[in-house]
Amino acid sequence: MLRRIVLAGLLLASVLAASSCDPYMPAADDTVRTSVRFAADGTASLMVHLDREVRSERELLEVGSAWATVVTTDGSLSEIGINENGGGYPFATVAVTGAFTPGPAPEITIDTAAALEAAFLSGADRVDLYLSFPTDVQYAFDSAGHSNEDRRFEFTEGNPPLVGTILLSPEEHTVAPLLTALLLHLLPISAFALTVFAAIRRRPVLGYAAGTAALVLSLSIGSKLEVSSRADEFIVSGQSAQFGSFVWTFYLLTTLMVWCLMVPLWVVLSIRSENGPVVFKAPPGWPEVPDGWLPWPGWEPDEQWPAAPKRWRFLARVSTRDAHPSHSRADWVRARAWARRRSRQGRAGSAAKRTLLKRWG
């Protein structure tokens, strides 16, 4: 049973390790890499990565201040900080509230002139800019040559900056994608229900596989659900917003339930599968055992019977429906104790035989 509990812990640890984020990589040499993510509620978040040269906190904050001017408009507030990057190269961050006003046809004003000038004055040879939007966009820049599908822009000294307006094109209805996201979230819930079924029916392989699938699916669907449920803030009608809040709350509660109950459920599965019903399998050459017979601690086979094959499994798991009606849980526990003792005796005998062969061979 202990091995099964350890296995459950290892499975959970592997899922957590797979879902954790690695530190962000620094920008290339003499390059500034900036990403700007606009959210549906009118906020914007910027991450400004520099190259591998070590910078002080003051220098990083100055870089953040220069890039805060990209999306700063009248009435907006910017909070500049430093992300330590989990042991990697730290980078500047900018959180802007009021970058634009949500509505049926929002507009974003962008001006990269001051940020690009500061980057080139600091010694950068190139600036990479990534833009992310919650909807489709239409650019109205003062500088031509960019399509509405462009999200990555590269600048060298002498290139014209991006100065102008970005028009967002929110969808009129978001109930359909929200409903799709809700239906997708039924997958991890179904996997969790399958884990409960496996624990009840004492099927450890099915339970561990379904539980792992529930954890992985809940994480992967979460990012899609967050984007879908937040996009309804553009809609003037309040019904979509209310439905989006319901979907997001439902996801948080069910995901919390799955993650909090999975390890206890795996422990229950381990205990139940360890103490479940079994039947005795006589090795080749042994007399046929009576129906429903199980060994007990202290029972020894007749010396005239042939030895059991190596790694022979004396007990086979069966479902509760196929168990012998006269058996109780105590009978199964005693039979398992006998099988474990026989297994240890077999390993000890093999080890002793190998020692003699090594010594006298």
N, C-alpha and C positions, 0 to 999 in steps of 0.2 A: 504494500500500500504506500509506503514511503516513497518508493520509486515513482509511482504514479503522481503523487503530490509534487515531487520535484519536477516531473515532466510538465505538469500544469503550470508551475512557476516559470519554467524555461520558455514555454510557449508564450506566456504573457510578456515575459521580458523581451522575447524576439519581436513581438508585435510592437512594443513600445520603442525598441531600438529602431525598427524599420520606419516608424512614424515620426521619430525625432528629426529635427532639421540640422543639417551640417552647417558650420559657419560659412558666411558668404566669402567668396574669393575676392582678393583685391583686384583693382583694375590693372590693365597692362601698364608697362613702363611709360611714364610721361603722358598718362591718359587720365581723364576724369570721367567716371561712369555714373550717370544719374538716372534714376527711375522715378517717375511721377505717376502715382496711382490716384485717380479721381473716384470717389465713392458716390453712391446715389444720393446720400444725404447732404451733398454740397461740400464735403470735406476733401482734402487732398493730403497725401502722405508722400514725402520725398526721402530717398536714400541716396546719399552722395558718397561713392566709393573712390578712393584715391589709390595710387600705386603702392608698392611695398615699402616706400620710404617712411620712416617713423616720423609721425607728427605729434605735436603737443596738443593738449586739450584746447588751448587757445586757438591754435591754427585750425583745428577741426570746427570749432564754433564759428570762426570767421568764414570758413567755406560754407557752412550751413546758412549763415546770414546772407551771403551773396546769392545763394540759390533760393532763399525765401522770397526774393523779389520776382521770381518767375510767375507765380500765380497769386501774388498779393494784390488785392483790390480794395476799394473803399469799404470799410466795415469788416474786413477780414482780420483774423488774429493768427499769428504764427508762433509756434513753440519750437525752439531749436534745442536739440539735444545730441548726445553721443551714444551710439550703440556699441557696447564692448564686443559684440559679435562672438560670444561664447568661446573666448580664447583665441579667436582669429584677429585679423586686422580691424581695429575699430573704425567706424565711419560716422559721418554726420547725418542726422535725421531732422526733418522739418515736418511738423504737423500743422496744417492750415485749416482753420474753421472759417466757413463763409467764403470758400474759393469761388462759389457760384450759388445762385439761388435755384433750388429744385422747383420743378414745375413741368408743364406740358412741353415747353420748348426752351430748355436752359441754354445759357451761353457762358462760355469760359473765356476769359481774357488772359492771354499768355504773352510774356515778353522775356526772352532769354538774353537780351543784349547785355545787361549789367553782369549777369552770371558768367557769360562767355568771356567778357572782358577781364573779369577777376581771375578766371581760370587760366587764360593765356598769360596774364601778368605774373601769375605764380610759377610759370615755367612749363605748363602743360602744352603739349604739341597737338593733342586731339581731345575732343569732348564727344562722348557717346551719350545720347539722350533717348530714353525709352518712355513712352507715354502709354497709359492704360486707362480705359474708359468703361463705364458700366453699360454703354449703349453704342450703337453706330454713331459716327460723327461726320461732320462736314467742315472742312477747313476753310477759313477765310483769312489766310496770312497775307501780310504785306509783301512777303517774298514768295514768288511763284516757284513752280517745279516740284510740288509735293501733291501726291494723290490722297484721297480720303482714306485709303487703306493703310497708309504709312503709319507705323507706330515706332519705328526706330530712325533716329536722325544722327548723322555724323558731321561734326564741325571741325575744321582746321582754321588756323588764323587767316582772316581775310574773307571767310565765308559769311554771307548775310545771316543774321540771327532770325529766329522765329518770332515774329511780332504780329499779333492779330487776334482774331476771334475764332473759337471752336464752337460749332453748333452741335449740340447733342440731339439725337433723334430717338427718344424713348418710345417703346411700344405702347399702344393704346390699351392693351389688355395683358395682364400678367397672371391671370388665374390659371391659364393652361400650363405654363412652365412650372408654376407652383404646385399644381396638381400632379404633374409628372414627377417632380422632386419628391412629393409626398409618397407616391406609389413606389418610387425607387427605394425610399427608406423602409418600405415593408420587407425588403430583402434581408437586411440584418436582423429585423424583428423575427422573420420566419426562421432564419438560421439559429437565433437564440431559442425559439420554440422547439426547433429540432434538437438542440442540445438538452433541453429539459426532457424531451421524449427519450433521448438516449440514456439520460440518467435514470429515468423511471424503468426502462427496459434493460438496463445494465449492458449497454453497448459502448464501451470506452472509445474505440476507434472512431465511430460515428460522432460521439460527443465531443472529442477533442477537435476533430476536423470542422464540425459545424460551429463550435465555439470560436475557433480561430477565424473562420469566415465571417462570423458576426462582428468581431472586433475590427477586422480589416475593412469590411464594407461600411461600417459606421463611420470610419475615418474618411474613406474615399468619397462617400456621398456627402459628407458634411460641407466640403468646400463648394460643391455644386449647389447645395441647398442654400448656403449662405448668400451666394450671389443672386439666386433666383428670388429669395424671400426679401432681400433688401431692395431689389430693383423696383418694387411696387411703390416706393416713395415718390416716384415721378408722377404717379397717377393722381388725377384730381379726385376721382371717385374714392370714397373711403372704404368701400366693400373689399376691394383688392388688398388694401393695406391691412385691414382686419384679418383677412384670410392669410396673408403673409405672416403676420404676427403669430397666428395660431399654428401654422406649419413650423415656424422656427421654434416656438415653445415646445411643440410636440417632439421635434427632433432632439432638443436638448434634454428633455425629461427621459425619453426612451433610451437615448445614448448613455445617459448617466446610469440608468437602470442596468443596461447591458454590461457596462464596464464594472459597476460595483458588485454585481451578482455573479459575474462569470467565474472568478476564482472560487468562491464558496460552492458554486454549482459543480465545478470540476472536482473539488474535494469530495462532495457527495457522490459524484459519479465514480470516483476512485474507490471510495469505501463500499459502495453498493456492488460494483463489479468485482471487488476483491472477495466479498462475502456472498456472492450470488450462488445459485444452484449449480451443482456439478454432477457428473456421472463418472463411474470408474471404467477405465479402459485397460483391460488385461493385456499384457504383452504377449507376443507370439509364443506358443508353447505352454502357456498357463491354462489351467482348467477354466472353463466358462463360469463366470460368477453369476450368482442368482440375481434376478431382476431387482434393482433397487439397492444392491449391496454397496456399502462404502467402507473403506478401511478406517481404523481408529488408531490413535497414538498408542504404540506398543505392539501393534499387530505386525508380524513378520511372515513373509512368504516361506513356503516349504523349501528346504535346501535342495530337494530333488528337482525343483522347477528350474528351467534355464534362466540365465540372467537376462534382465530387460535390455533391449537395445540402448545404445548410448543416446542420452538426452530424450529418453522416452517420456512422454507426458501421460502420467497415470490418470489425470483428471481432465475432463472436457467440460467446458461451460455449456450450459443449456439455458433456454428461457424458462421463466417461472411456469409457463404453461406446460412445458415438457418435463418439468421436474417430477420426481416420484412423489406420490401423495403422502407417503409415510415419513418423508424427510422433513426436518426442521432446519432452521438456520444453524443451530448448534451442530447438527450432523455435518453440514457443509464446512463449518469452521474446523471441526476435528479432522475431516478428510484432507483439508488443505494443509493443516499442520503436519499430518503424516506425510503428504507429498513433499512438503518442503524439507522434512528431515531426510527422506529418501534421496532427494536431490543433493543435499549437503553430503550425505554419505558417499554418493557416487563421485562427487568432485574430490572428496578427501581420498577415496580409493585411487582415483586416477592420479592425483598428485603423489601419493605414496609409491605407486607403480613407476612413475617417471623418475622419482628419486632413486629407487633401486636400480633401474636400468642405467641411470647416469653413474651410480656408484660402482656397480659390478659389471656393467656392459663395457 
